[in-house]
Amino acid sequence: MAQSQPLIWHSLNIFRKLACALPHERAVALGGALGSLVARFSSRKVSEAQDRCAKILGVSRERAREIVLGSYNHFGRAAAEFARMPVMADKMDSLVRCSGHEYIFDAVESKRGAILATAHIGNWEYAACWLAHQGLPINSLGTDQRDDRITELIKELRRAGGSKALGKANDLRAMMKALQNGEIIAVPVDQDAKRAGVVSPFLGSPASTPVGPAKLAAKLGCDVIPGICVRRPDGITFDLKFSPPMKGRNGEPFGKDIQASTDDLNAVISDGIREYPDQWLWMYPRWESVERGTFDDCGD
């Protein structure tokens, strides 16, 4: 087992134990303070994220900095909330207010299965936990970390929230099996898919975007339902918002036209990010592969 990040691993363990020992609001506030502290010691990354945000959203650098610093604080809070999953999972109904849940329930009850198309905005882990505690079968995709212990910790916390840890996003066999069983798969579509994706506008700028939701919908007939779980002004509770299942253009099934379906899904997710920009992951270079010319020599 690879253990290449001992400092991060031990720091995470201390943070997790402290977050679980504190009352919920104090733990979340501590996470926010640590997120803001990380920003203070990450001037280069903050500056890069600020430039990215100003360019993509077309806002001033001053406003972009506010958004980025807010994002650091928010994700510190989200980290504390995730660490506390074992002690808060049964309290989701008091933390999350949901709208549009009928779309998800219908897809599961009809055995079509559903892809919950989401993004790294708000607290996506709470979205999965809320669904699990409504009795719905939810699968969360994972990404292998450099340290295998961290990978296993993420899976452990997700299982504590009631989710099934499905594995990597490219494990199509496992994804298809879950959907064929009428289950839900949460799929983030805001990651740089590099050559595995198609170039599609994301927040108005071309980005390599995963095609899994469109391809699986075309093959299996499952619903693709956009959803985000965003922090409310009180800083503690959340609004979980599901949109109606995606439809194809001109009466076609969603996914038949991969490019058009990916464009339309990106547009819905982008609208959510524009509404809550300080809750999205601006630190991540979403548009990097296109900016570096990865697709210049591709025939499509």
C-alpha positions in Angstrom: 0.0 0.0 0.0 1.4 3.4 -1.1 1.8 5.8 1.8 3.5 8.8 0.2 1.9 11.6 2.2 2.5 10.9 5.9 2.3 14.5 6.9 -1.1 15.0 5.2 -2.3 11.7 6.6 -1.5 12.5 10.2 -2.8 16.1 9.8 -6.1 14.7 8.5 -6.4 12.3 11.4 -5.9 15.1 13.9 -8.4 17.3 12.1 -10.9 14.5 11.8 -10.7 13.6 15.5 -11.0 17.3 16.5 -13.9 18.0 14.2 -15.8 15.0 15.6 -15.1 16.0 19.2 -16.4 19.6 18.8 -20.1 20.7 18.6 -21.2 20.8 15.0 -21.3 24.6 14.5 -17.9 25.1 16.2 -16.4 22.3 14.1 -17.7 23.8 10.9 -16.4 27.3 11.9 -13.0 25.7 12.7 -12.9 24.2 9.2 -13.7 27.6 7.7 -11.0 29.3 9.7 -8.4 26.6 8.6 -9.5 27.0 5.0 -9.0 30.8 5.2 -5.6 30.1 6.8 -4.6 27.8 4.0 -5.4 30.7 1.6 -3.1 33.0 3.4 -0.2 30.7 2.9 -1.1 29.8 -0.7 -0.6 33.2 -2.3 0.5 31.7 -5.7 -2.5 29.3 -5.9 -4.9 32.1 -4.7 -3.5 34.4 -7.4 -3.9 31.8 -10.1 -7.5 31.0 -9.0 -8.2 34.8 -8.9 -7.0 35.2 -12.5 -9.1 32.2 -13.5 -12.2 33.4 -11.8 -11.9 37.0 -13.2 -11.4 35.7 -16.7 -14.2 33.1 -16.7 -16.8 35.1 -14.9 -15.8 38.5 -16.4 -15.6 40.2 -13.0 -13.0 42.5 -11.5 -10.0 41.1 -9.8 -11.2 42.5 -6.5 -14.5 40.6 -6.9 -12.7 37.5 -8.1 -10.5 37.6 -5.0 -13.6 37.8 -2.8 -15.0 34.8 -4.5 -11.8 32.7 -4.3 -11.2 33.5 -0.6 -14.8 32.6 0.0 -14.2 29.3 -1.7 -11.3 28.5 0.5 -13.4 29.2 3.6 -16.3 27.2 2.2 -14.2 24.1 1.4 -12.6 24.2 4.8 -16.2 24.1 6.2 -17.1 21.3 3.9 -14.0 19.3 5.0 -15.1 19.5 8.6 -18.6 18.5 7.6 -17.3 15.5 5.7 -15.0 14.5 8.6 -18.1 14.6 10.9 -20.2 12.3 8.6 -20.2 9.4 11.1 -21.8 11.6 13.8 -24.1 13.7 11.6 -25.4 11.2 9.0 -28.7 10.6 10.8 -29.3 14.4 11.2 -29.5 15.1 7.4 -33.2 16.1 7.6 -32.3 18.9 9.9 -29.4 20.1 7.8 -30.7 19.7 4.2 -33.8 21.2 2.7 -34.6 19.5 -0.7 -36.5 20.5 -3.8 -37.1 18.4 -6.9 -36.5 15.1 -5.1 -39.5 13.7 -7.0 -37.3 13.4 -10.1 -34.9 11.1 -8.3 -37.6 9.1 -6.6 -39.4 8.5 -9.9 -36.3 7.2 -11.6 -35.5 4.8 -8.8 -39.1 3.6 -8.4 -39.4 3.0 -12.2 -36.1 1.0 -12.1 -34.6 3.2 -14.8 -31.8 4.2 -12.6 -30.4 7.8 -12.5 -27.2 9.6 -12.9 -27.0 12.5 -10.5 -24.9 15.0 -12.5 -23.3 17.3 -10.1 -20.2 19.4 -9.4 -17.7 20.2 -6.7 -19.9 22.9 -5.3 -21.5 23.3 -1.9 -21.5 19.9 -0.1 -22.0 17.1 -2.6 -21.3 14.6 0.2 -24.4 15.8 2.0 -26.4 15.4 -1.1 -25.5 11.7 -1.3 -26.1 11.2 2.4 -29.5 12.8 2.3 -30.5 10.5 -0.6 -29.2 7.5 1.3 -31.3 8.4 4.3 -34.4 8.6 2.2 -33.8 4.9 1.5 -32.4 5.4 -2.0 -29.5 3.4 -3.3 -26.7 6.0 -4.0 -23.3 5.2 -5.4 -20.4 7.7 -5.1 -17.5 7.6 -7.5 -14.0 7.9 -6.1 -10.6 9.0 -7.2 -7.5 7.3 -6.0 -5.3 9.5 -3.8 -1.6 9.4 -3.7 -1.8 7.9 -0.2 -4.0 4.7 -0.2 -4.9 5.4 3.4 -6.6 8.7 2.3 -8.4 6.8 -0.4 -9.8 4.3 2.1 -10.7 7.1 4.6 -12.8 8.8 1.9 -14.6 5.6 1.2 -15.1 4.9 4.9 -16.7 8.4 5.4 -18.9 7.9 2.4 -20.1 4.5 3.7 -20.8 6.1 7.1 -23.1 8.5 5.2 -24.9 5.6 3.6 -23.3 5.7 0.1 -21.8 2.8 -1.7 -18.2 3.5 -2.7 -18.3 2.6 -6.4 -14.7 3.2 -7.4 -13.2 5.2 -10.3 -15.3 7.2 -12.8 -13.9 5.1 -15.6 -15.2 1.8 -14.1 -18.0 1.6 -16.7 -18.9 -2.0 -15.9 -19.7 -1.2 -12.2 -21.5 2.0 -13.3 -23.7 0.1 -15.8 -24.5 -2.7 -13.3 -25.6 -0.1 -10.7 -27.8 1.7 -13.2 -29.3 -1.5 -14.5 -30.2 -2.3 -10.9 -32.2 0.9 -10.8 -29.7 2.7 -8.5 -28.3 6.2 -8.5 -24.7 7.2 -9.4 -23.4 10.6 -8.4 -21.1 11.9 -11.2 -19.2 15.2 -11.0 -19.0 16.7 -14.5 -16.7 19.6 -13.6 -13.4 17.7 -13.8 -11.0 18.1 -16.7 -11.5 14.9 -18.7 -8.5 15.5 -20.9 -8.5 13.4 -24.1 -11.2 11.2 -22.7 -13.8 14.0 -22.9 -15.3 16.3 -25.5 -14.7 20.0 -25.7 -17.8 21.8 -24.4 -18.5 25.2 -23.0 -18.2 25.2 -19.2 -19.0 28.6 -17.7 -18.8 29.8 -21.2 -15.3 28.7 -21.9 -14.2 25.5 -23.8 -13.3 22.7 -21.4 -12.8 18.9 -21.8 -15.9 17.4 -20.3 -16.7 13.8 -19.3 -19.1 12.1 -21.7 -20.1 9.3 -19.4 -23.5 10.7 -18.5 -24.5 11.1 -22.1 -23.2 7.7 -23.2 -24.7 5.8 -20.4 -28.1 7.5 -20.9 -28.0 6.7 -24.6 -27.1 3.0 -23.9 -29.3 2.3 -20.9 -32.1 4.8 -21.0 -31.4 6.0 -17.5 -32.3 9.5 -16.4 -29.6 12.2 -16.1 -30.7 14.6 -13.3 -28.6 17.7 -12.5 -28.4 18.5 -8.8 -26.4 20.7 -6.4 -26.4 21.0 -2.6 -25.5 24.6 -1.7 -24.8 26.2 1.6 -27.4 28.6 2.9 -26.6 32.0 4.4 -26.6 30.7 7.9 -23.4 28.8 7.0 -24.6 25.5 8.4 -27.7 24.3 6.5 -28.1 23.5 2.8 -30.5 23.6 -0.1 -30.4 20.5 -2.2 -31.8 21.3 -5.6 -32.6 18.8 -8.3 -33.5 19.8 -11.8 -35.8 17.8 -14.2 -34.2 15.0 -16.1 -32.2 16.2 -19.1 -33.9 15.9 -22.5 -32.3 15.6 -25.9 -32.8 18.3 -28.6 -35.6 18.1 -31.2 -37.3 15.3 -29.4 -34.3 12.9 -29.4 -33.3 10.9 -26.3 -30.7 12.6 -24.2 -27.3 11.2 -25.0 -28.0 10.3 -28.7 -26.1 13.4 -29.7 -23.1 13.3 -27.4 -21.9 16.8 -28.1 -25.3 18.5 -27.8 -26.2 16.6 -24.7 -22.8 17.4 -23.0 -23.2 21.1 -23.9 -26.7 21.2 -22.5 -25.7 19.5 -19.2 -22.7 21.8 -18.8 -25.0 24.8 -19.3 -27.3 23.7 -16.4 -24.3 23.0 -14.1 -22.7 26.3 -15.1 -25.9 28.2 -14.1 -25.7 26.8 -10.6 -22.0 27.8 -10.3 -22.7 31.3 -11.4 -25.4 31.6 -8.8 -23.1 30.4 -6.0 -19.6 31.2 -7.3 -17.9 31.2 -3.9 -18.9 27.6 -3.3 -17.2 26.2 -6.3 -13.6 24.8 -6.6 -11.8 27.7 -8.3 -8.5 26.2 -7.1 -8.9 23.5 -9.7 -7.6 24.2 -13.3 -10.8 23.1 -15.0 -9.9 24.4 -18.4 -6.2 23.3 -18.4 -6.1 20.6 -21.1 -7.8 22.9 -23.7 -5.6 25.9 -22.7 -2.5 23.7 -23.2 -3.6 22.7 -26.7 -4.3 19.0 -25.8 -7.0 18.9 -28.5 -5.2 20.8 -31.2 -4.1 17.5 -33.0 -7.4 15.7 -32.5 -9.5 15.0 -35.5 -12.8 15.9 -33.9 
